[in-house]
């Protein structure tokens, strides 16, 4: 795998590192975000509203985000996604005690962040890789994300268990913010390319 990584261009290496940092940061919070929302009111209502709002946001925002990616570039769309994800977790940290009053904003921002990021990531990988190296890239990316996806939740569980009350969750959410910010900074090393080809369903 190391030999394959060395064969990538510098830009593609930064793109890979960017996604690795992002996926690790997201996996740190992952299921614990849902557990946190459940613990706030000990019912499933807050979690249900959050899921509803981000699902509706994705339905309405995904097409708009694809349009933004075409008018600018997939990398710009991804960076906006990083910012929205970061704001989502900052809201959870700042308004933790009154989060039920901001659940609509939280859910909408999370759905918008997902739309921006996943539109950008799928379009960008097509532009940054050739047909010959795309399989190798996805292979390396898949391994790194699988490793991070296994380690991060375990690490989060250990950290949360070391604190009383909700403090451990705040530590984990702060760590997620740090990794998202690092992902954003790393993305600045990758030049955005406009989407030139027109696509159709036919």
N, C-alpha and C positions, 0 to 999 in steps of 0.2 A: 504493500500500500504506500509506503514511503517513497518508493521509486516512481509510482504513478503520480504522487503529489508533486515530486520534483519536476515532472514533465509538464506541469501546468504553467501557463503564463503567470506573471506577477499579479496581474489584474484578477485572474481566475482564483489564485491562491487567496487573495484578500476577500473575494466573494465567498469562498468556502469558509474562511475564518469568520466572516460576518454572520453567516447563517449558523455556524456552530455556536458562536456566542449567544445568538438570539434563541436558538432552540434549547440551549442549556438554561438560559435565564427563564424561558417560558416553562420548562419542565420543573424548575425549582418551585414555582408556585402551583402550576398545574391543578391537580385535584384539591390542593389546600386552599385555593381561592374559593371553591365551592363549600368546603368545610367551614371556612371563615364566615361566609355569608349565612350558612345554616346556624352557626353558633351565635350570631348576633340576635336572633329572635327565637331560636329553638323550634322553628317551624320551617316548612318548605316553601312558604309563600314568597319570601324575599328572593330566594334562589330561583323560584319559578318565574317571577317578574323579570329578574335579571336575564334569564335564558330567553324569555319571550322578547324582550327589547332588543337584545343583540341579534336574535334571529330575524326579526323584522328589519333591523338596520341593514343586515346583509342583503336581504331581498331588494331593498330600495337602493343601496349604495354600490353593489357590486358592478352594475352596468356603468354607473357614473365614474367609478374608479378606473374601469377599463378605458373609458373615454379620456380621463385625465392622463392615463399612461400613454395613450396614443398622441395626445396633444403635447406632452412633455417628454418623458421617458420612463421606462419601468423602474429605474433606479430612484428617480425622484418620488415615484409612487411608493416604493418601499421605504424610503426615508420618512415620508409622511406617516406611513404605517408605524414605524418605530416610535415616532413622536406621540402618536395617538395611544399606542400601547403604554408608553411611559406615563402619559397623563392619566390613563386609566388607573394605574397602580398608585400614582401620587394622590389621586382622589381617595382611594381606599385608605391611604396612610393619613391624609389630612382630615377626612370626615368620617373616621372609623366609628365614632360614637353616634353619629347622626346619619349613617350611610343610607338608611332606609328612606331618607328625604331626598337623596340624590341618586336613587337606583335607576331612574330613567336615563339620566345623563351617563351614568356608569355603563349601563347596558348598551346605549347607543354608541358611545365612544369605542367600546370593545368590538362591536359589530363593524364599525367604520374602520378600525385598526386592522381587523382580520381581512376585510375587503381590500384595503390598500396594500397590505403586505402580500397576500396570496396572488393577487393580480400581478403585482410587480415581480415576485419571485419566479413565477412560471414564464413570464415573458422575457425576463432578464437572462435566465439560464439558456434559453434558445439563442439569444444574441451573443452570449459570451462563449459558448461552446460550439465546436464544429460537430458535424454528424459522426466523425470518426472518434472523437474523444468524449462525447456526451455520456456514453455508457460508463466509461471509466470515472468520469466526474460524479455521476449519480451513485456509483458504487462506493466511492470514498465518502461522499456526503452521507449516504445511508448508514455506513459503519459509524461515522463520528456522531451522528444524531442518535443512533441506537445506543451507543455507549453513554452519551450524555443523558438520554432519556431514561436510562437505567440507574445511573449514579445520582442524578439530581434529586429525584423524589426521596431516595433513601437518605441522602444528606439532609434534605429539608426535614424529614421526619425526626432524625436524630437531633437537629438543632431545635426544633419546636419543643421536643420533649425535655429539653434542658431548662426551659423557662416556665414560669407560672402564668396562668391566664392567657391573654392574647399576645403577650410580648413576643413570643417565638414567631408568630405570624407576621408581625411588623418587621422583624429581622429578615425573614425570608422575602417579603415584598420589597424591602429595601435592596436586598441582593439582586432581585429581579430587575429593579430599576437600574442598578449599576451595570448589569450585563446588557440591558437594552441600550443604555447610553454608549457603552463600548461598541456595540453593534453599529450604532449610528455613526460613530467616529470612524470605524473601519470601513463603512460604506463609502466614505468620502474618498477613499483610495480607488474606488471603482468608477470609471467614467460612464455616464449614462448615454445610451444610444436611443435615438427616437425610433419608434416602430414605423418602418417605411412601407412594408408590404400590407396590402389590403386583404382581409380575410372574409370569407363568406361560408354559409352552411352548405352551399351546393358543390 
